[in-house]
Amino acid sequence: MFRVRLLSLTLAALTLGATIPSSAPARNRAGKEFSFSGKGCVETEAFFLVDPAVLDPYVPDKYKIAVVFAGKGELMVTITDCDEISVNGKRGRPGIIGKAGIYIEPPIPSRLDFDYYGLWQVGNVAALRKGFGKLGLESPFVKNPSFSSTTGDYDADASMPQPVGPYRIRMANPAGVDVLVGYDSTFWYETRAGTVTVAQTAEPTYRTGLALFETSPDSAVGAMIGGATRPADSGTLAHIPVLEAMVRRVP
């Protein structure tokens, strides 16, 4: 049985588009970090088992792809809908964000549960996009993402029409019991301004189940998973009361 994200079986459905966002040009910026938080969040997660040779072109040489099951690496794609997203403690607003990453071995010794090489960070939160941009990480603004879910039933239908390729994750009433497990994860990004990390902490209640993933046929993710529409190898839907994140540019 392969690794699970919050419990012990993690691999979710992903849906990405054409190409991965390029890094923003390096600029002389004073700020080297910022924080953001989400409240009342629901997140769909799709995980795929992929041959490391297929994932390798998307991961810089300084990182090592982790093998999670039967010689395969892991690709994760998520969409998160929050009642409120706040940047640097300022007044928050509703927002939807999306990210994707390839599971890697920890770049440095740490206590973090999961490390991913980040493929993108997108969404409809202008303040978040601005914060990423100041650190040199391009984060395309998405005008019309959508997320619908049924409280308690764990049904969800989420779409992210991002500029680099639209994707969609659908989950229908995953079976099993609710599981409450805290976790930490860090996404690593290489930009022209240097390395940027996004470290997240959360204590979600979640279920694992079938996640159907859709993307454009000519997208990078479509190439990684071998098709535009397919079930994820594993999917989770999480209810996250509070999500805390710190974004830093690493020297």
Residue frames as qw, qx, qy, qz and C-alpha x, y, z in Angstrom:
[[0.000, 0.889, 0.459, 0.000, 0.00, 0.00, 0.00],
 [0.454, 0.451, -0.038, 0.768, 1.45, 3.39, -0.92],
 [0.255, -0.146, -0.434, 0.851, 2.07, 6.31, 1.42],
 [0.094, -0.777, -0.580, -0.224, -0.95, 8.24, 2.58],
 [0.201, 0.625, -0.075, 0.750, -0.70, 11.91, 3.19],
 [0.347, -0.596, 0.288, -0.664, -2.26, 12.59, 6.57],
 [0.881, -0.301, 0.248, -0.267, -2.67, 9.01, 7.70],
 [0.474, -0.411, 0.728, 0.276, -0.71, 6.48, 5.68],
 [0.560, 0.363, 0.676, 0.313, -1.99, 6.41, 2.14],
 [0.086, 0.779, 0.051, -0.619, -1.29, 9.58, 0.18],
 [0.281, -0.016, 0.656, 0.701, -1.61, 10.02, -3.54],
 [0.323, 0.610, 0.488, -0.534, -4.17, 12.36, -4.99],
 [0.554, 0.591, 0.510, 0.290, -5.69, 13.36, -8.29],
 [0.234, -0.533, 0.100, 0.807, -4.20, 16.24, -10.15],
 [0.488, 0.693, 0.501, 0.173, -5.22, 18.39, -12.99],
 [0.293, -0.620, 0.133, 0.716, -2.89, 20.89, -14.51],
 [0.564, 0.791, 0.156, -0.179, -2.45, 22.76, -17.70],
 [0.727, 0.666, -0.110, 0.123, -0.05, 23.42, -20.47],
 [0.612, 0.383, -0.412, 0.556, 3.19, 24.61, -18.96],
 [0.569, -0.570, -0.410, 0.428, 4.52, 25.36, -15.55],
 [0.021, 0.996, 0.075, 0.035, 4.74, 29.08, -14.72],
 [0.651, 0.396, -0.246, 0.599, 8.15, 30.59, -15.30],
 [0.504, -0.513, -0.352, 0.600, 9.98, 32.32, -12.48],
 [0.099, 0.983, 0.150, 0.030, 9.70, 36.07, -12.21],
 [0.553, 0.573, -0.266, 0.543, 12.89, 38.07, -12.93],
 [0.591, -0.370, -0.420, 0.581, 15.07, 38.76, -9.93],
 [0.018, 0.837, 0.103, 0.537, 14.61, 42.22, -8.42],
 [0.293, 0.206, -0.554, 0.751, 16.21, 44.14, -5.59],
 [0.544, -0.602, -0.357, -0.463, 13.52, 43.64, -2.97],
 [0.137, -0.538, 0.574, -0.602, 13.79, 44.33, 0.74],
 [0.788, -0.224, 0.293, -0.494, 11.26, 41.77, 1.97],
 [0.216, 0.364, -0.902, -0.088, 12.43, 38.20, 2.38],
 [0.116, -0.218, -0.962, 0.120, 9.37, 36.61, 3.96],
 [0.452, -0.175, 0.031, -0.874, 5.66, 36.95, 4.66],
 [0.163, 0.104, 0.945, -0.263, 2.93, 34.87, 6.24],
 [0.501, -0.106, -0.312, -0.800, -0.61, 34.01, 5.30],
 [0.230, 0.051, 0.892, -0.386, -3.42, 32.08, 6.93],
 [0.413, -0.174, -0.600, -0.662, -6.68, 30.52, 5.86],
 [0.318, 0.016, 0.706, -0.633, -9.80, 29.97, 7.94],
 [0.688, 0.341, 0.429, -0.476, -12.75, 27.71, 7.23],
 [0.259, 0.530, -0.643, -0.489, -10.97, 25.91, 4.36],
 [0.894, 0.137, 0.400, -0.149, -11.96, 22.86, 2.32],
 [0.050, 0.661, -0.644, -0.382, -9.27, 21.23, 0.18],
 [0.955, 0.255, 0.091, -0.119, -9.34, 18.61, -2.56],
 [0.217, -0.673, 0.674, 0.216, -6.12, 16.68, -3.07],
 [0.929, 0.341, -0.024, -0.142, -5.26, 14.36, -5.95],
 [0.387, -0.632, 0.648, 0.174, -2.19, 12.12, -5.90],
 [0.857, 0.458, -0.168, -0.165, -0.61, 10.17, -8.75],
 [0.739, -0.375, 0.476, 0.295, 2.06, 7.48, -8.83],
 [0.574, 0.804, -0.125, -0.092, 4.44, 8.41, -11.64],
 [0.889, 0.100, -0.029, 0.446, 7.71, 6.99, -12.91],
 [0.402, -0.737, 0.044, 0.542, 10.55, 9.20, -11.58],
 [0.447, -0.008, 0.501, 0.741, 11.99, 9.42, -15.11],
 [0.092, 0.697, 0.561, 0.437, 8.79, 11.19, -16.21],
 [0.324, -0.909, -0.245, 0.095, 8.91, 13.62, -13.27],
 [0.692, -0.296, 0.074, 0.654, 12.65, 14.27, -13.45],
 [0.361, 0.417, 0.275, 0.787, 12.56, 17.03, -16.15],
 [0.241, -0.804, -0.281, -0.466, 10.38, 19.14, -13.84],
 [0.684, -0.718, -0.043, 0.120, 12.64, 18.91, -10.79],
 [0.202, 0.871, -0.430, 0.127, 15.99, 20.76, -10.55],
 [0.731, 0.255, -0.592, 0.221, 19.09, 18.60, -10.02],
 [0.009, 0.424, -0.599, 0.679, 19.60, 19.90, -6.47],
 [0.677, -0.161, 0.373, -0.614, 16.49, 18.00, -5.34],
 [0.069, 0.150, -0.978, -0.131, 15.97, 14.23, -5.23],
 [0.668, -0.155, -0.312, -0.658, 12.60, 12.72, -6.14],
 [0.423, -0.260, 0.764, -0.413, 11.33, 10.44, -3.37],
 [0.425, -0.015, -0.836, -0.347, 10.22, 6.92, -4.22],
 [0.503, -0.224, 0.377, -0.744, 6.94, 6.17, -2.43],
 [0.785, 0.057, 0.538, -0.300, 5.68, 2.84, -3.81],
 [0.835, 0.297, 0.441, 0.142, 6.81, 0.20, -6.30],
 [0.560, -0.022, 0.322, 0.763, 9.59, 2.41, -7.63],
 [0.140, 0.736, 0.452, 0.484, 7.20, 5.30, -8.34],
 [0.156, 0.006, -0.259, 0.953, 7.32, 8.95, -7.37],
 [0.018, 0.663, 0.712, -0.232, 4.33, 11.03, -6.33],
 [0.057, 0.269, 0.242, 0.930, 2.63, 13.99, -7.99],
 [0.066, -0.569, -0.699, 0.428, 0.10, 15.99, -5.97],
 [0.005, -0.353, -0.301, -0.886, -2.42, 18.60, -7.14],
 [0.132, -0.492, -0.715, 0.479, -4.74, 20.54, -4.86],
 [0.089, -0.545, -0.264, -0.791, -7.44, 23.21, -4.83],
 [0.301, -0.335, -0.669, 0.591, -8.28, 24.94, -1.55],
 [0.159, -0.664, -0.364, -0.634, -11.34, 27.10, -0.84],
 [0.350, -0.212, -0.585, 0.700, -11.23, 29.30, 2.30],
 [0.109, -0.858, -0.501, 0.010, -13.84, 31.50, 3.92],
 [0.102, -0.987, 0.116, 0.050, -11.02, 33.89, 4.69],
 [0.824, 0.142, -0.046, 0.547, -7.41, 34.22, 3.53],
 [0.216, -0.973, 0.029, 0.073, -5.29, 36.80, 5.35],
 [0.736, 0.400, -0.171, 0.519, -1.79, 37.99, 4.42],
 [0.347, 0.256, -0.401, 0.808, 0.54, 39.27, 7.16],
 [0.147, -0.382, -0.710, 0.573, -2.35, 39.40, 9.63],
 [0.192, 0.099, -0.102, -0.971, -4.31, 41.96, 7.64],
 [0.644, 0.230, 0.346, -0.643, -8.02, 41.78, 7.02],
 [0.296, -0.065, 0.908, 0.288, -8.86, 38.57, 5.18],
 [0.592, 0.322, -0.126, -0.728, -11.16, 37.84, 2.27],
 [0.888, 0.128, 0.421, -0.131, -12.65, 34.67, 0.76],
 [0.258, 0.700, -0.566, -0.350, -10.35, 33.01, -1.75],
 [0.977, 0.111, 0.179, -0.029, -9.44, 29.91, -3.70],
 [0.016, -0.767, 0.610, 0.196, -5.85, 28.80, -4.25],
 [0.980, 0.193, 0.001, -0.054, -4.28, 25.93, -6.18],
 [0.123, -0.748, 0.646, 0.093, -0.89, 24.27, -6.06],
 [0.975, 0.179, -0.128, -0.045, 0.93, 21.22, -7.33],
 [0.167, -0.773, 0.610, -0.049, 4.14, 19.50, -6.36],
 [0.824, 0.228, -0.518, 0.015, 6.39, 16.48, -6.75],
 [0.780, -0.620, 0.077, -0.040, 7.27, 14.64, -3.55],
 [0.520, 0.636, -0.469, 0.324, 11.00, 14.94, -2.77],
 [0.733, -0.266, -0.447, 0.438, 13.42, 13.83, -0.11],
 [0.297, -0.918, -0.159, 0.211, 13.96, 16.53, 2.54],
 [0.516, 0.741, -0.161, 0.399, 16.49, 19.04, 1.14],
 [0.084, 0.528, -0.584, 0.610, 17.72, 19.72, 4.68],
 [0.328, -0.215, -0.869, 0.302, 17.28, 17.79, 7.93],
 [0.312, -0.260, 0.063, -0.912, 13.99, 18.91, 9.40],
 [0.252, 0.141, 0.846, -0.448, 10.95, 17.83, 11.37],
 [0.528, 0.290, -0.124, -0.789, 8.58, 18.53, 8.51],
 [0.743, 0.107, 0.629, -0.202, 6.36, 15.66, 7.47],
 [0.704, 0.491, 0.465, 0.216, 6.36, 16.26, 3.72],
 [0.138, -0.602, 0.297, 0.729, 8.54, 18.10, 1.21],
 [0.647, 0.579, 0.487, 0.098, 7.49, 18.83, -2.37],
 [0.271, -0.144, 0.331, 0.892, 9.14, 20.57, -5.27],
 [0.330, 0.628, 0.437, -0.552, 6.47, 23.10, -6.22],
 [0.411, 0.318, 0.631, 0.576, 5.23, 23.33, -9.79],
 [0.016, -0.486, -0.248, -0.838, 2.94, 26.31, -9.26],
 [0.064, -0.456, -0.626, 0.629, 0.97, 28.49, -6.84],
 [0.064, -0.308, -0.450, -0.836, -2.12, 30.14, -8.33],
 [0.109, -0.541, -0.758, 0.347, -5.40, 31.60, -7.11],
 [0.039, 0.743, 0.402, 0.534, -7.69, 34.60, -6.87],
 [0.489, -0.791, -0.211, 0.300, -6.14, 36.34, -3.84],
 [0.410, 0.843, -0.068, 0.341, -4.44, 39.51, -5.05],
 [0.337, -0.845, 0.377, -0.172, -2.51, 40.11, -1.81],
 [0.854, -0.244, 0.441, 0.131, -1.09, 36.59, -1.94],
 [0.748, 0.546, 0.183, 0.329, -0.03, 37.01, -5.55],
 [0.112, 0.928, -0.193, 0.298, 1.70, 40.28, -4.62],
 [0.604, -0.674, 0.422, -0.055, 3.52, 38.65, -1.71],
 [0.888, 0.055, 0.376, 0.259, 4.83, 35.81, -3.86],
 [0.560, 0.758, 0.089, 0.323, 5.87, 38.30, -6.55],
 [0.162, -0.931, 0.284, -0.163, 7.97, 40.30, -4.10],
 [0.666, -0.482, 0.562, 0.091, 9.99, 37.18, -3.40],
 [0.097, 0.494, -0.705, -0.499, 10.46, 36.44, -7.10],
 [0.260, 0.141, 0.955, 0.036, 7.87, 33.67, -7.40],
 [0.324, -0.019, -0.410, -0.852, 5.37, 34.13, -10.20],
 [0.183, 0.290, 0.876, -0.339, 1.82, 33.33, -9.08],
 [0.095, -0.236, -0.559, -0.790, -0.72, 33.88, -11.88],
 [0.365, 0.147, 0.441, -0.807, -4.02, 35.45, -10.83],
 [0.017, -0.253, -0.916, -0.313, -7.00, 33.26, -11.73],
 [0.281, -0.162, -0.060, -0.944, -10.23, 35.18, -12.31],
 [0.733, -0.142, -0.069, -0.661, -12.90, 32.53, -12.00],
 [0.207, 0.143, -0.957, 0.144, -11.92, 29.46, -9.98],
 [0.687, -0.321, -0.164, -0.630, -14.82, 27.48, -8.52],
 [0.182, 0.132, -0.914, 0.339, -15.33, 25.20, -5.54],
 [0.678, -0.305, -0.091, -0.662, -18.56, 23.55, -4.42],
 [0.279, 0.118, -0.917, 0.260, -18.85, 21.06, -1.58],
 [0.653, -0.500, -0.366, -0.436, -21.48, 19.47, 0.63],
 [0.183, -0.564, 0.603, -0.533, -20.73, 19.85, 4.33],
 [0.685, -0.225, 0.579, -0.381, -20.55, 16.51, 6.11],
 [0.917, 0.307, 0.220, -0.127, -20.86, 14.41, 2.94],
 [0.466, -0.503, 0.529, 0.501, -17.41, 15.25, 1.64],
 [0.622, 0.589, 0.443, 0.264, -18.64, 15.77, -1.92],
 [0.170, -0.736, 0.146, 0.639, -16.63, 18.34, -3.86],
 [0.655, 0.562, 0.358, 0.356, -16.22, 19.73, -7.37],
 [0.268, -0.808, 0.102, 0.514, -13.34, 22.17, -7.79],
 [0.696, 0.569, 0.240, 0.367, -11.98, 23.86, -10.91],
 [0.349, -0.707, 0.150, 0.597, -8.93, 26.05, -11.46],
 [0.652, 0.696, 0.250, 0.167, -8.94, 27.71, -14.93],
 [0.436, -0.703, 0.216, 0.518, -5.36, 28.86, -14.57],
 [0.374, 0.806, -0.267, -0.373, -3.47, 30.52, -17.45],
 [0.023, 0.522, -0.832, -0.187, -0.98, 27.66, -17.77],
 [0.390, -0.023, -0.875, -0.285, -3.71, 25.05, -18.14],
 [0.624, -0.351, 0.088, -0.693, -7.11, 24.43, -16.49],
 [0.324, 0.058, -0.937, 0.114, -7.69, 21.54, -14.14],
 [0.651, -0.352, -0.053, -0.671, -10.57, 20.06, -12.16],
 [0.151, 0.122, -0.935, 0.297, -10.85, 17.67, -9.21],
 [0.665, -0.286, -0.180, -0.666, -14.12, 15.93, -8.36],
 [0.106, 0.107, -0.930, 0.335, -14.81, 13.76, -5.34],
 [0.620, -0.315, -0.348, -0.628, -18.07, 12.01, -4.43],
 [0.757, -0.498, 0.126, -0.403, -18.75, 11.11, -0.79],
 [0.390, 0.443, -0.788, 0.174, -15.53, 9.25, 0.11],
 [0.827, -0.369, -0.400, -0.142, -16.15, 6.20, 2.26],
 [0.618, 0.045, -0.525, 0.583, -14.67, 5.65, 5.69],
 [0.416, -0.774, -0.395, 0.270, -14.47, 7.58, 8.92],
 [0.108, 0.955, -0.108, 0.254, -13.31, 11.13, 9.52],
 [0.817, -0.128, -0.193, 0.529, -9.64, 11.30, 10.44],
 [0.107, -0.988, 0.060, -0.089, -8.08, 14.20, 12.33],
 [0.838, -0.142, 0.057, 0.524, -4.32, 14.42, 11.85],
 [0.033, -0.942, 0.123, 0.311, -2.04, 17.42, 12.02],
 [0.832, 0.201, 0.241, 0.458, 0.69, 17.81, 9.42],
 [0.099, -0.806, 0.224, 0.539, 3.46, 20.09, 8.21],
 [0.768, 0.383, 0.380, 0.344, 4.56, 20.39, 4.60],
 [0.146, -0.717, 0.223, 0.645, 7.03, 22.54, 2.70],
 [0.712, 0.624, 0.284, 0.150, 6.94, 23.39, -0.99],
 [0.458, -0.499, 0.312, 0.666, 10.27, 24.38, -2.56],
 [0.558, 0.795, 0.236, 0.023, 10.48, 26.65, -5.62],
 [0.566, -0.217, 0.260, 0.752, 13.49, 27.69, -7.68],
 [0.295, 0.915, 0.269, -0.054, 13.18, 31.18, -9.15],
 [0.569, 0.584, -0.076, 0.573, 15.57, 33.62, -10.79],
 [0.216, -0.796, 0.235, -0.514, 15.62, 35.41, -7.45],
 [0.008, -0.386, 0.847, -0.366, 16.67, 32.24, -5.61],
 [0.313, -0.224, -0.923, 0.008, 14.95, 29.51, -3.62],
 [0.435, -0.295, 0.119, -0.843, 11.51, 30.23, -2.15],
 [0.199, -0.130, -0.958, 0.159, 9.83, 27.97, 0.41],
 [0.539, -0.351, -0.111, -0.758, 6.17, 27.80, 1.43],
 [0.195, 0.027, -0.915, 0.352, 5.84, 26.00, 4.78],
 [0.556, -0.346, -0.253, -0.712, 2.30, 25.05, 5.82],
 [0.026, 0.016, -0.888, 0.458, 0.80, 23.72, 9.05],
 [0.582, -0.180, -0.219, -0.762, -2.75, 22.44, 9.48],
 [0.222, -0.021, 0.913, -0.340, -4.93, 20.04, 11.49],
 [0.508, 0.062, -0.376, -0.772, -7.60, 18.92, 9.04],
 [0.650, 0.087, 0.690, -0.307, -10.39, 16.41, 9.29],
 [0.362, 0.465, -0.562, -0.580, -10.29, 14.39, 6.11],
 [0.856, 0.101, 0.481, -0.158, -11.33, 11.28, 4.22],
 [0.120, -0.360, 0.745, 0.548, -9.63, 9.39, 1.44],
 [0.659, 0.440, 0.543, -0.279, -11.56, 8.30, -1.63],
 [0.588, 0.359, 0.538, 0.486, -11.90, 8.34, -5.40],
 [0.029, 0.749, -0.011, -0.662, -10.93, 11.60, -7.07],
 [0.664, 0.531, 0.434, 0.296, -11.51, 12.20, -10.78],
 [0.281, -0.609, 0.181, 0.719, -8.99, 14.52, -12.34],
 [0.583, 0.688, 0.382, 0.201, -9.35, 16.48, -15.57],
 [0.248, -0.663, 0.220, 0.671, -6.92, 18.72, -17.39],
 [0.553, 0.711, -0.192, -0.390, -6.12, 19.84, -20.93],
 [0.979, 0.140, 0.111, 0.102, -4.65, 17.07, -23.12],
 [0.642, 0.570, -0.176, 0.481, -1.56, 19.09, -24.00],
 [0.361, -0.871, 0.195, -0.270, -0.75, 20.17, -20.45],
 [0.198, 0.552, -0.761, 0.277, 2.42, 19.30, -18.54],
 [0.507, -0.195, 0.691, -0.478, 0.41, 17.43, -15.92],
 [0.875, 0.308, 0.059, -0.368, -1.46, 15.57, -18.63],
 [0.604, 0.558, -0.566, 0.050, 1.93, 14.41, -19.91],
 [0.094, -0.451, 0.781, -0.423, 3.00, 13.34, -16.44],
 [0.582, -0.016, 0.659, -0.476, -0.10, 11.27, -15.70],
 [0.177, -0.020, 0.901, 0.395, -0.53, 9.88, -19.21],
 [0.008, -0.538, -0.760, -0.365, -3.83, 11.48, -20.16],
 [0.097, -0.381, -0.017, -0.919, -6.19, 14.40, -19.73],
 [0.667, -0.357, 0.079, -0.649, -8.92, 12.67, -17.70],
 [0.660, 0.044, -0.744, 0.094, -8.39, 9.84, -15.23],
 [0.697, -0.689, -0.174, -0.099, -8.97, 8.82, -11.62],
 [0.020, -0.772, 0.564, -0.292, -6.21, 9.75, -9.22],
 [0.562, 0.111, -0.798, 0.187, -4.29, 6.93, -7.56],
 [0.342, -0.470, -0.680, 0.447, -5.55, 8.38, -4.29],
 [0.040, -0.596, -0.182, -0.781, -7.62, 11.35, -3.32],
 [0.293, -0.395, -0.661, 0.567, -8.46, 13.15, -0.11],
 [0.112, -0.716, -0.271, -0.633, -10.94, 15.84, 0.84],
 [0.462, -0.193, -0.549, 0.669, -10.04, 17.80, 3.95],
 [0.226, -0.891, -0.277, -0.280, -11.90, 20.26, 6.16],
 [0.580, 0.078, -0.307, 0.751, -9.27, 22.64, 7.58],
 [0.259, -0.864, -0.396, 0.175, -10.37, 25.02, 10.35],
 [0.105, -0.942, 0.216, 0.233, -7.09, 26.96, 10.25],
 [0.855, 0.307, 0.069, 0.413, -4.20, 26.84, 7.77],
 [0.267, -0.898, 0.182, 0.297, -0.98, 28.67, 8.68],
 [0.829, 0.378, 0.128, 0.391, 1.82, 29.31, 6.18],
 [0.287, -0.815, 0.219, 0.454, 5.18, 31.07, 6.09],
 [0.750, 0.610, 0.115, 0.229, 6.78, 32.05, 2.78],
 [0.433, -0.771, 0.274, 0.379, 10.50, 32.72, 2.72],
 [0.646, 0.700, -0.294, 0.072, 13.28, 33.41, 0.25],
 [0.883, -0.388, 0.097, 0.245, 16.14, 31.15, 1.26],
 [0.076, -0.859, 0.410, 0.296, 19.68, 32.61, 1.13]]
